[in-house]
Amino acid sequence: FSLKSRIKHLKATVDSR
């Protein structure tokens, strides 16, 4: 489990919106 990876995924999802 990586916090950085999770944040990156969240940011990518928000950016895609």
Order of alpha helices (4+ residues) and beta strands (2+ residues): alpha
